[in-house]
Amino acid sequence: MKLRSRIPLSGCVLSTLISGAFILPADAAEKIALLTSWYAQAEQGGYYQALATGIYQRYGLDVSIQSGGPQINGMQLLLSKRADVIIGYDLQLLEAVQRGFQAKAIAAPFQYDPQGLLTHASVTSLDGLKDKTILVSSSGQATWWPWLKAQYQLSDGQVRPYTFNIQPFIADQNVTQQAYVSSEVFQAQKAGVKSNFFLFSEHGYPPYGGILITRPDQISSRSEAMAKFVRASMEGWVSYLTNPAPGNALIKKENPKMTDDLLAWGVTQIKQHHLIDGGDAATAGWGTMTQDRWQKTRDFMVKASLLKADTDWKQAYTTEFVQQIQVKP
């Protein structure tokens, strides 16, 4: 979902009950600065919900949320200690680990990436792309495009830049474009364009979606706070997908251009495609990560020459927090 503002939200003033035992004074709350990967939208609904409904507060956390965007380098802000946790992507994290950056994933709220391809109705499968112009963003060139190209024998010559403007797709039947199931698909529908959408994860694309990433020093020095943050965030997701109204109110405050129908569409698509409760999360709890899944992403990246084979990819994540929580509806 591609929206247009980045007004940071302040954290709640906290006076909180932890485990029913005692009330912490506000100045004892653990401050955690979360930087999202894009403007406020349904894909971050669980975090806004946890803030709006006091879930973070109950765990003794003073969480502030700041929106990312196309000009925001989340990894840079994390490493410079201007954010404590960022929402990012496993391909970008593995590449960062290869470069020696100190960062680790601590949870995978999105078991599947919402990324896919939007086509006109005449394209009925991904096998029908060989004569199509494909609009790909610069980040897509280094993530999903090598996978799609290899899987379906496509050519770099078919690619044109995607500028997050759906009009070229609407105007040209020969154009296909990258899309989030919760955003551009909705825009095409609103424009009355008969289209199809192919979610890459349903065709074998291995990465997770938005993952929570922090620094190793945060894990070692604030392990309890990170554990609480992961649990509270996943409880926020459970709450959001049950009744998203509180989280949506904060999202619209953060991003006044967000509309109720777009938020409702986003929630519906998250549920319909089991982006959060699917895969291993169905049995192991929301936010879970596995070595097998990380290795599949590592293997794809090595094969696509996006990652060196000798990269210590297991340094990119820890399952210590998700193994503790088992959060489910």
C-alpha positions as CSV (number, residue, x, y, z in Angstrom):
1,M,0.0,0.0,0.0
2,K,1.7,3.2,-1.1
3,L,0.6,6.4,0.8
4,R,2.0,9.8,1.4
5,S,2.9,11.1,4.8
6,R,5.4,10.4,7.6
7,I,4.3,12.2,10.8
8,P,5.8,10.4,13.8
9,L,3.5,9.3,16.5
10,S,4.5,9.9,20.1
11,G,4.4,7.0,22.5
12,C,1.7,6.6,25.1
13,V,2.1,8.1,28.6
14,L,2.3,4.8,30.4
15,S,1.3,3.7,33.8
16,T,1.0,0.0,33.4
17,L,0.2,-3.3,35.0
18,I,2.7,-6.1,34.3
19,S,1.5,-9.7,34.8
20,G,-1.1,-8.5,37.3
21,A,1.7,-8.0,39.9
22,F,2.4,-4.2,40.2
23,I,2.0,-0.9,38.5
24,L,5.0,0.7,37.0
25,P,5.4,4.4,37.1
26,A,5.5,6.1,33.7
27,D,9.2,6.8,33.9
28,A,9.9,3.1,34.3
29,A,8.4,2.1,31.0
30,E,10.8,0.7,28.4
31,K,11.0,3.1,25.5
32,I,11.0,1.4,22.0
33,A,11.1,3.4,18.8
34,L,9.6,1.4,15.9
35,L,10.2,2.5,12.3
36,T,7.8,1.1,9.7
37,S,8.7,0.2,6.1
38,W,6.1,2.5,4.5
39,Y,3.5,5.1,5.2
40,A,0.7,4.2,7.7
41,Q,-1.5,1.5,6.2
42,A,-3.2,-1.8,7.1
43,E,0.1,-3.7,6.8
44,Q,1.2,-2.0,10.0
45,G,-2.2,-2.3,11.6
46,G,-1.2,-4.6,14.4
47,Y,1.4,-2.1,15.8
48,Y,-1.0,0.8,15.7
49,Q,-3.6,-1.4,17.3
50,A,-1.3,-2.4,20.1
51,L,-0.6,1.3,20.7
52,A,-4.3,2.4,20.5
53,T,-5.7,-0.3,22.7
54,G,-3.0,-0.1,25.4
55,I,-1.4,-3.6,24.7
56,Y,2.1,-2.1,24.7
57,Q,1.2,-0.2,27.8
58,R,0.1,-3.4,29.6
59,Y,3.6,-4.8,28.9
60,G,5.3,-1.8,30.4
61,L,6.4,-0.5,27.0
62,D,6.4,3.1,25.8
63,V,6.4,2.5,22.0
64,S,6.6,5.3,19.4
65,I,5.9,4.6,15.8
66,Q,7.4,6.5,12.9
67,S,6.5,5.9,9.3
68,G,9.0,4.9,6.7
69,G,8.8,5.7,3.0
70,P,10.7,5.7,-0.3
71,Q,13.3,8.2,1.0
72,I,13.8,6.5,4.4
73,N,16.7,4.1,4.9
74,G,15.4,2.0,7.7
75,M,18.6,-0.1,8.1
76,Q,20.7,3.1,8.3
77,L,18.5,4.5,11.0
78,L,18.6,1.3,13.0
79,L,22.3,1.0,12.9
80,S,22.8,4.7,13.8
81,K,20.5,4.0,16.9
82,R,17.8,6.3,15.7
83,A,15.4,3.4,15.8
84,D,15.3,0.4,18.1
85,V,13.2,-1.9,15.8
86,I,12.4,-1.6,12.1
87,I,10.1,-3.4,9.8
88,G,12.1,-4.7,6.9
89,Y,12.5,-7.6,4.6
90,D,14.6,-10.8,4.8
91,L,16.3,-10.3,1.5
92,Q,17.5,-6.9,2.5
93,L,18.6,-8.1,5.9
94,L,20.6,-11.0,4.5
95,E,22.4,-8.6,2.1
96,A,23.1,-6.3,5.1
97,V,24.6,-9.3,7.1
98,Q,26.7,-10.1,4.1
99,R,28.1,-6.6,4.3
100,G,28.9,-7.0,8.0
101,F,26.0,-4.9,9.4
102,Q,24.9,-5.9,12.9
103,A,21.2,-6.6,12.6
104,K,18.9,-9.5,13.4
105,A,15.3,-10.4,12.7
106,I,13.3,-11.2,15.9
107,A,9.9,-12.1,14.4
108,A,8.1,-12.5,11.1
109,P,4.6,-11.1,11.5
110,F,3.9,-11.6,7.8
111,Q,4.5,-15.2,6.9
112,Y,4.1,-14.4,3.3
113,D,5.2,-11.3,1.3
114,P,2.1,-9.3,0.0
115,Q,4.1,-8.6,-3.2
116,G,2.8,-9.9,-6.5
117,L,2.0,-9.0,-10.1
118,L,-1.0,-7.1,-11.4
119,T,-2.0,-8.0,-15.0
120,H,-4.9,-7.3,-17.3
121,A,-7.6,-9.9,-17.4
122,S,-6.2,-11.4,-20.7
123,V,-3.2,-12.8,-18.7
124,T,-4.5,-15.8,-16.9
125,S,-1.2,-17.2,-15.5
126,L,2.4,-16.1,-14.9
127,D,3.3,-18.2,-17.9
128,G,1.7,-15.5,-20.0
129,L,4.2,-12.8,-19.4
130,K,6.7,-13.3,-22.2
131,D,5.4,-10.6,-24.5
132,K,4.4,-8.1,-21.7
133,T,6.1,-4.9,-20.5
134,I,6.7,-5.4,-16.7
135,L,6.9,-2.4,-14.4
136,V,9.5,-3.0,-11.6
137,S,10.7,-0.6,-9.0
138,S,14.4,-0.3,-8.1
139,S,13.9,-2.3,-5.0
140,G,12.0,-5.0,-6.9
141,Q,15.0,-5.3,-9.2
142,A,17.1,-6.6,-6.3
143,T,14.4,-8.8,-4.7
144,W,11.5,-10.5,-6.5
145,W,12.4,-9.8,-10.1
146,P,15.4,-12.2,-10.3
147,W,13.1,-14.9,-8.9
148,L,10.2,-14.1,-11.4
149,K,12.6,-13.9,-14.3
150,A,14.2,-17.2,-13.6
151,Q,11.0,-19.0,-12.8
152,Y,9.2,-17.9,-16.0
153,Q,12.1,-17.4,-18.4
154,L,11.6,-13.7,-18.7
155,S,14.0,-11.0,-19.9
156,D,15.4,-7.8,-18.4
157,G,14.5,-6.2,-21.7
158,Q,10.8,-6.4,-20.7
159,V,11.4,-4.3,-17.6
160,R,10.5,-0.6,-17.3
161,P,10.6,1.5,-14.1
162,Y,7.7,1.4,-11.7
163,T,7.1,4.8,-10.1
164,F,4.2,3.9,-7.9
165,N,1.8,5.3,-10.4
166,I,-0.9,3.0,-11.7
167,Q,-1.9,5.1,-14.7
168,P,0.6,3.4,-17.2
169,F,-1.0,0.1,-16.4
170,I,-4.5,1.4,-16.8
171,A,-3.7,3.0,-20.1
172,D,-1.9,0.0,-21.8
173,Q,-3.2,-3.5,-22.1
174,N,0.3,-4.8,-22.7
175,V,1.6,-3.5,-19.3
176,T,1.8,-5.6,-16.2
177,Q,3.2,-4.2,-12.9
178,Q,4.3,-5.0,-9.4
179,A,1.6,-4.7,-6.8
180,Y,0.7,-5.2,-3.2
181,V,-2.5,-7.2,-2.8
182,S,-3.7,-4.6,-0.4
183,S,-3.0,-1.5,-2.5
184,E,-2.6,-1.4,-6.3
185,V,-5.1,-4.3,-6.7
186,F,-7.6,-2.1,-5.0
187,Q,-6.7,0.9,-7.2
188,A,-7.2,-1.1,-10.3
189,Q,-10.6,-2.3,-9.1
190,K,-11.7,1.3,-8.3
191,A,-10.6,2.4,-11.7
192,G,-12.9,-0.3,-13.3
193,V,-10.0,-2.2,-14.9
194,K,-10.6,-5.9,-15.3
195,S,-7.4,-7.5,-13.9
196,N,-5.8,-10.5,-12.3
197,F,-3.4,-10.6,-9.4
198,F,-0.7,-13.2,-8.8
199,L,0.7,-13.3,-5.2
200,F,4.3,-14.5,-5.6
201,S,4.3,-16.5,-2.4
202,E,1.5,-18.7,-3.8
203,H,3.8,-19.5,-6.7
204,G,6.9,-20.5,-4.7
205,Y,8.5,-17.1,-3.8
206,P,10.1,-18.0,-0.4
207,P,10.7,-14.8,1.7
208,Y,8.7,-13.6,4.6
209,G,6.9,-10.3,4.4
210,G,7.5,-7.4,6.9
211,I,9.8,-8.8,9.6
212,L,10.9,-7.1,12.8
213,I,14.6,-6.3,12.9
214,T,16.7,-5.0,15.7
215,R,20.4,-4.8,16.7
216,P,22.3,-7.5,18.6
217,D,23.1,-5.0,21.3
218,Q,19.3,-4.5,21.9
219,I,18.9,-8.3,22.2
220,S,21.7,-8.7,24.6
221,S,21.0,-5.6,26.8
222,R,17.2,-5.4,26.5
223,S,16.2,-9.0,26.1
224,E,13.1,-8.8,28.3
225,A,11.9,-5.6,26.6
226,M,12.4,-7.2,23.1
227,A,10.5,-10.3,24.2
228,K,7.6,-8.1,25.5
229,F,7.6,-6.1,22.3
230,V,7.3,-9.2,20.1
231,R,4.5,-10.6,22.2
232,A,2.6,-7.4,22.5
233,S,3.0,-6.7,18.7
234,M,1.6,-10.1,17.8
235,E,-1.3,-9.6,20.3
236,G,-1.8,-6.3,18.5
237,W,-2.2,-8.2,15.2
238,V,-4.7,-10.7,16.8
239,S,-6.7,-7.7,18.0
240,Y,-6.4,-5.8,14.8
241,L,-7.7,-8.6,12.6
242,T,-10.6,-9.1,15.1
243,N,-11.7,-5.4,15.3
244,P,-9.4,-3.0,13.4
245,A,-11.2,0.2,14.3
246,P,-8.8,1.5,17.1
247,G,-5.7,0.8,15.0
248,N,-7.3,2.3,11.9
249,A,-8.1,5.5,13.8
250,L,-4.4,6.0,14.5
251,I,-3.4,5.1,11.0
252,K,-5.7,7.8,9.6
253,K,-4.4,10.3,12.1
254,E,-0.8,9.4,10.9
255,N,-1.9,9.4,7.3
256,P,-4.9,11.6,6.6
257,K,-5.1,10.5,3.0
258,M,-5.9,6.9,4.1
259,T,-9.5,6.0,3.5
260,D,-11.8,3.6,5.3
261,D,-12.5,1.5,2.2
262,L,-8.8,1.0,1.5
263,L,-8.1,0.0,5.1
264,A,-11.1,-2.4,4.9
265,W,-9.7,-3.9,1.7
266,G,-6.3,-4.3,3.2
267,V,-7.6,-6.2,6.2
268,T,-9.7,-8.4,4.0
269,Q,-6.7,-9.3,1.8
270,I,-4.5,-10.0,4.8
271,K,-7.1,-12.5,6.1
272,Q,-8.0,-14.0,2.7
273,H,-4.4,-14.8,1.8
274,H,-3.5,-15.8,5.3
275,L,-0.5,-13.5,5.2
276,I,-0.2,-13.5,9.0
277,D,-1.9,-16.7,10.2
278,G,-0.7,-19.0,7.4
279,G,2.3,-21.3,7.0
280,D,4.1,-22.1,10.2
281,A,2.2,-19.5,12.2
282,A,-0.9,-21.6,12.0
283,T,0.6,-24.2,14.4
284,A,3.6,-22.5,16.0
285,G,2.0,-19.1,16.7
286,W,1.9,-15.8,14.9
287,G,5.3,-14.2,14.2
288,T,7.2,-17.5,14.1
289,M,10.3,-18.0,12.0
290,T,12.1,-21.3,11.1
291,Q,15.5,-22.2,9.9
292,D,14.1,-24.1,7.0
293,R,12.2,-21.1,5.7
294,W,15.3,-18.8,6.1
295,Q,17.4,-21.3,4.2
296,K,15.0,-21.4,1.3
297,T,15.3,-17.6,1.0
298,R,19.1,-17.9,1.3
299,D,19.3,-20.6,-1.4
300,F,17.2,-18.5,-3.8
301,M,19.4,-15.5,-3.2
302,V,22.6,-17.4,-3.8
303,K,21.2,-19.0,-7.0
304,A,20.1,-15.5,-8.2
305,S,23.6,-14.1,-7.3
306,L,22.0,-11.8,-4.7
307,L,24.0,-13.3,-1.9
308,K,27.5,-14.9,-1.6
309,A,27.4,-18.6,-0.8
310,D,29.7,-18.2,2.2
311,T,27.6,-15.6,3.9
312,D,26.8,-16.6,7.5
313,W,23.1,-16.3,6.9
314,K,22.1,-17.8,10.3
315,Q,23.4,-14.6,11.8
316,A,20.4,-12.8,10.3
317,Y,17.8,-14.0,12.7
318,T,17.1,-15.4,16.2
319,T,14.1,-17.5,17.1
320,E,14.5,-17.0,20.9
321,F,11.6,-14.6,21.2
322,V,9.0,-16.2,18.9
323,Q,9.6,-19.6,20.5
324,Q,8.4,-18.2,23.8
325,I,5.2,-16.6,22.8
326,Q,2.8,-18.9,20.9
327,V,0.3,-16.0,20.2
328,K,-2.8,-17.1,18.4
329,P,-6.4,-16.0,18.3
